[in-house]
Amino acid sequence: MSRFARLETANARGWTRARYTITVEVQAIDGGSSNISVNAKVEGRTDGPTGAEWTTLQSTGVAEQDFLSALIENVTGSTPGKP
């Protein structure tokens, strides 16, 4: 979970599960260009005496970058940053 979320700011410990939701927003600029933003909502779950609780955590940006890199590679056929 530490790959996708900053855990040092989280009060809860004893994580039992994690999940993330990716949101992709595409804004057309002109006929051949678009702006794409990718955001991840990362949540961790703890199981305590009062039951399960999901806590939203700050993303490290890894999930967003991985998704965007895969999207670029699938659309262009080349790995981002490499000719």
TITOR-272299 format. One record per residue (C-alpha): residue number from 1; x, y, z. Coordinates in Angstrom, 2 decimals. Example, Ala and Ser with C-alpha at 12.3 -4.5 7.8 and 13.67 -1.06 7.14 Angstrom:
# TITOR-272299
   pos         X         Y         Z
     1     12.30     -4.50      7.80
     2     13.67     -1.06      7.14
***
This chain:
# TITOR-272299
   pos         X         Y         Z
     1      0.00      0.00      0.00
     2      2.92      2.34      0.62
     3      3.61      2.33     -3.14
     4      0.31      4.10     -3.84
     5     -0.35      6.10     -0.64
     6      1.57      8.24      1.83
     7      1.16      6.28      5.04
     8      3.19      8.53      7.32
     9      0.26     10.98      7.47
    10     -2.33      8.31      8.33
    11     -3.39      7.87     11.96
    12     -4.74      4.34     11.53
    13     -2.59      1.22     11.53
    14     -3.19     -2.43     10.91
    15     -4.39     -2.05      7.34
    16     -6.37     -5.07      6.16
    17     -7.25     -3.95      2.62
    18     -6.62     -1.21      0.13
    19     -8.41      0.10     -2.94
    20     -8.04      2.89     -5.40
    21    -10.29      4.56     -7.93
    22     -8.85      6.15    -11.07
    23    -10.62      9.17    -12.58
    24     -9.62     10.22    -16.10
    25    -10.65     13.58    -17.54
    26    -10.11     14.39    -21.22
    27    -10.42     17.93    -22.57
    28    -10.20     18.44    -26.34
    29     -7.94     21.34    -27.31
    30     -8.33     21.13    -31.08
    31     -8.83     18.45    -33.74
    32     -5.56     16.68    -32.92
    33     -4.71     17.50    -29.30
    34     -6.21     16.87    -25.88
    35     -5.36     17.50    -22.25
    36     -5.67     14.39    -20.08
    37     -5.67     14.42    -16.29
    38     -5.54     11.30    -14.16
    39     -6.37     11.27    -10.44
    40     -6.39      8.39     -7.97
    41     -8.42      8.19     -4.78
    42     -6.56      5.78     -2.50
    43     -8.28      4.24      0.53
    44     -7.07      1.89      3.25
    45     -9.26     -0.24      5.49
    46     -8.80     -1.07      9.14
    47    -10.86     -3.55     11.14
    48    -11.37     -2.31     14.67
    49    -13.67     -3.04     17.58
    50    -16.40     -0.89     16.05
    51    -16.12     -2.57     12.64
    52    -14.43     -1.89      9.34
    53    -13.50      1.66      8.41
    54    -12.18      3.01      5.08
    55     -9.79      5.96      5.33
    56     -8.86      8.17      2.36
    57     -5.09      8.53      2.04
    58     -2.89     10.92      0.07
    59     -1.76      9.44     -3.24
    60      1.95      9.15     -4.05
    61      1.15      9.69     -7.75
    62      2.39      6.23     -8.76
    63     -1.03      4.86     -9.77
    64     -1.71      7.95    -11.88
    65      1.68      7.79    -13.60
    66      1.39      4.04    -14.26
    67     -2.05      4.51    -15.81
    68     -0.96      7.47    -17.94
    69      2.17      5.63    -19.15
    70      0.09      2.59    -20.17
    71     -2.42      4.83    -21.95
    72      0.33      6.61    -23.92
    73      1.95      3.31    -24.85
    74     -1.36      1.84    -26.06
    75     -2.27      4.92    -28.09
    76      1.13      5.71    -29.60
    77      2.81      2.29    -29.58
    78      5.90      3.64    -27.81
    79      6.95      3.96    -24.19
    80      6.70      7.53    -22.82
    81     10.03      9.30    -22.82
    82     11.56      6.96    -25.40
    83     11.60      7.67    -29.15
***
